[in-house]
């Protein structure tokens, strides 16, 4: 391996491996760890000693070993994670990383990312390390989860929004209606006329982007997310007429919603908020959480409690009011 300083002030490292010359350039004098990290990105870490494995490469190997058992979307997210870590941590030898090193990286992430995101990163980092070091114990302190009540559109806002889309952006109408019926965007994008039986819609798959930036169809990952719902006949007819529910670029959706909200002079909300509206509306109508979870494809009723606690608490208050009325009547 040869390291040389160039006239520009940069440093170039050259190393011949299996008859092929690998060259990497740095804007500063690199450490041995940085060199191994850079070379590893080119050659899959084959030049590193067996007791040296850069975290970035270990993470990508970890994902590749599990590619066939995790969803394409998760593969994409996991492969992007190492590149979002600090260069110092990503280039560390996985066999020398301590719990304190992980904690320091988690602290750095917490400065700019939401607690839930930090938790996901921490879990991924520890899982990667444990895959190579079974004795690793990482007791990491995470930032406290923020309790943020999601904005839920009102009945009037949803009605006006639907009417606007139907009249001004009709090709998005089916997408919006199915969102009100709790479907996820990825599920709607995968729906074709073959998924209909009368006006019963069989929800079994989703369209997601993989790590190669290709849109692919995958089977929904849990049995509870595979479900049947009854939809309006006119929406079913439109799906049959077009042969699909939505076949346009997903990036256009946010623009259409932004325009609609500004035109209607209503608070901005994302397409996913219509799924929140579905759950909240049913809770307000005293539909039990088991039924709501089944209709919406949530994995458990606990998710309803966790995400829509405001509506659950309102139901509790209503229930107690009923008891109060009974007691006061008896008195």
N, C-alpha and C positions, 0 to 999 in steps of 0.2 A: 504494500500500500504506500502510495506517495502523496504527500501533502505539500502544496506549493502556494506561495503568496503571489497573486497576480499584480501587474502594474496598477490596476484599478483599485487595489486595496482588498479585493475579495480573495477568498481561499478556495483552491480547487483540490479535491481529493480524487485520486485515481486508484482503482484496484481491479486486477484481472481475476475473474472468477469463471471457471469452466471454459477458458479460452476466450471469454468476452470481457472487454474493458468497460468497466463501469465508472462514470464520472459524475460527481456531485459538486455543487458550488455553494459556498456560504458567504454571507456579507460580513462575517466576523471569524475570528480564529475558533474553530470548532473543538469541542471536547470529544473524548473518545466515545462517550455515550451518544452524542449528537451524530457522530459519523456512523456508528452502528445503526442508529435509527434511520438515517437517510439512505444508507446502503440497503437496509432491510426493506424499505419501501420499493426498491427496484428489484430485489432478488428474493423476496419472501423470507428474509432473515437466514438464508442458508450459510452465510459467511460468519455468523455469530457463533461463538463457542456455545456448547450445550448448556452451560450454566448462565448464559446471558440471553435474555429474551425481552426485547423492548416492549413496553406495555401496548403501544399502538399496534404492533404486529400480533401480539398475543390476543388482543381484542378482536382483530379481524379474523384470526384463526378460530377463535372461540365461536364467532358468528357463523363462519363457514361450516364448522362441524355440526351446527344446529339448523342449517338453512332449510332442510327438508321437514323440520318439525315445528317451525315457527312461521307466522304469516309473512308474506312478502313485504307488507308495510313495516312490520317489526324488524325484518332484516335490513330494510332501508334505513330505519331510524338508528339501529344499533351500529351500522357501518359508518354513519355520519357522526356518532358520538365521539370517537377518539380524536377526530380532527377538530372538535370544539373544546377539547381540554387544553390546558396550558402546555406549551412546548416542553417545559421542564418536566411535567408529570408524564406526558405521553412518551417521552424518551427515556424514562427510568427503566432500569432492569427490574422486571416483575418479581424476580427472586430476592430483591432487596427492598421492595416497597414495604413500609410499615403502616400500621393503623394511623399513626400521626401524619404520614404523608397523604393518606387518603383524606383525613380530616382537613388538612390544609387545602387540598384541592376542592373539597366540598364547601369550605368557607369561601373560597374564591368564587365558586359558582353561585353561591347564595347572594353575592353582592349584586348580581344583575338578573338572576333568574327566579322564577316563582318557586315556592316551597315544594310543590308537587313535582316540578321539573327536576329540582335538586335531588329529591328523593329517588327519582327514576335513574339519574346519573349515578348516585351513590350505590344503588342496588346493582346496576350494571358493572361498575368498577369492581365491587366486591365479588360479584359472581365470576368475573373474568379471572381475578386473582385466585379464588378458591378452586377454579378449574385446573390450575397448575400447582397450587400449594394447598393441599387439603388441610394443613394445620393452621392456615391463616384464620385469625379471629379479628374481625373488624367491627368493633363496637363504635359506630359513628354517630355523633350527635347531629341531628338534622334540624333545620329551621322549623319553627312552629307553623303548622298549617294555618293558613288564613281562612276564616269563614266568610265567604263572599256570596251574598245572595244574588243569583243570576237575575238579570232583567227579564221579565216575562211580559210579552206583548198583551195588551188588553183584548177583550172580545171585539171591541169596536175597531181597534188597530188591525187585527187579523182579518176581519171582514173587509175593511177598506183595502188592505194590502192584496188580498185575493182578487178583489174586483179589479184593481189596477192591473195586476199581472194578466188577468184573463182578457182585459180589453187592450192593453198596450203591449204586452209581451206574451202573447198566447203560447209560444213554443216552450215557455217556462211554467205554464200553468200546472201541468201534471206533476212536475217536480215539486212545486210549492204545496199542492194539495196533499201529496204523499208525505211531505215533511210534517204537515199538520197531523197526519195519521201516524206520526212517530217514526217513520222510516229515516234511517241515516242516509246521508248523501251517497255514500259508497254503495249502499243497497239499491237505491233508486237508479243509479247509473248502470247497474247490472241487469235490470228488469227488461224482459222482452215479452212479446205477446204469448210466448209459450208458457209463461209463468202464471197465466190466467186460467181459471176454470169458472166460467160464468163471470161473476164479479168478485170471486174469491181470488185473492192474490197470494201466491206461494212465495214466501221470502226465504231463499236458501243460499244466496251468494252475494258477493260484493265485488265492485270494480275498484282496484287499488293500484297505486304506482309502486313499482319495485325499485330496487337499487340501480337498475339500468335505465331508469326513467321511462319504462314501458308500462302502459296501462294493461293490466291483466285481470282476469276473472278468477276469484277464489271462492271456495265453499266457506260459508260462515263458520267461524272457529268453534262455537259452542252450540250444543243442541237447542238451548233456549233462545238463541238468536235466530234459529230457523223456525219460522212460524207462519200461520195463515191469518190474513185479515180480510174483512169484507170492505170493499171500497165502493164509492158511488158509481152507478152504471155508466154515466157519461165519461168518467175518467177511465174506466175499463175500455170503453169504446174507442177513446182517443189512443190508448196504448195499442189496441189492435190495429187501428187505422195507420199508425206510424210505425208499428212493429217493435217499438221500444218505448220506454218511459222518458228517457233523456239521453240524447246522443250528441251533446255539444261539449265544448271545452269547459271543464269545471271552473277554470279561472274567471269565466265570464259571470258566474253567479253573483259574486260579491259586488261587482260593478252594477248589475241590474238591481240588486237589493238596495244599494246606496242611493241610486237614482230614485227608486220607488219611495224610500223613506223621506228623502228631501222633497220630492214632489207632493207627498201627502202631509208633509210637516209633522211627522211622528218620530219618536226616538229611534235611533238606528238599532237594528238587531240583526244578528247573523241568521242564516238558514237553520242552524242547529237549535236556535232559540224556539223554533216552532215545535221541536221535539219536547223542549221544556214546557211549552204551552200545553201540549197534549197531556203530559203527566199531571201538571198542576190543575188543569181543568177537570180531569177525572177525579182527582183527590177532592176538589171542591164539591163534586157531585156525590161524594161519599162512596166512590167505587173502591173496593178493597185493593190493597197494594199487591196482592198475589196476582190479581187479574191485570192490573196495570203493567206489572213486570212482564207478564206473559204476552200481552199485546205489543209492548214496546221492545221486546227482546232483551230486557235487562237481565243480567245473570242471576240476580237475587232480589227479593223485596228490600233487603238491607240497602241496596243502592238507591232505592226510592227514598228511604228515610234520610240517607246521607246527602242526597243532592237536592231534595225538595222538602227539607225540614220545615221551611216556613209554612208550607201548605199543610203538612202533617200536624204542626202545632195548632194551626187554625181549626183543623178537625177535632183536635183534643179539646180546644176551648168550646167548640159547638157542642161536643158530647157532654162536657161538664155543665154547660148552660141547660141542657135538657134535664140533667139530674137535679140541678138547682130548681128548675121549674116544678119538677115532681115533688121535691121536698117542701117547697114553699106552698104548693097546693095542698099537701097533707097537713101542713101547719094551719 
